[in-house]
Amino acid sequence: MTVRRKNHSAAGLLPVLGLAAALGGCSAASMVESMPFDGLPAGAPARPAMTPQFPAVHDMPRPRNESTLSEDEQERLERDLMAARDGQEGRNPPLAPKKKPAPATRQ
């Protein structure tokens, strides 16, 4: 009478270990957030007692202090950029494509 043993390979344990690591990572994140830390910067605001449910999507940003570029300023900037681009041409020639080695022949 012979006894046959099943061969348990490491490939079968891989999904189980991956799931355990993923679930363990989720629980550690919430635990770290509640831990008190010393060494916050002096001007750091205190954490809110209750986190908001949704981000404030309707809050508008403050108006800009600067005006947009005028037509003349924009044209001058475009000319400067094109001159810089044209000055770069020819400085670094494109690399020659590498030749593929010939396939080895059997002898």
ABEGO torsion letter per residue (X at the ends): XBBBBBBBBAAAAAAAAAAAAAAAAAAAAAAAAABBBBGBBAABBBBBABBBABBBAABBBBBBABBBBBAAAAAAAAAAAAAAAAAABGABBBBBBBBBBBBBBBX
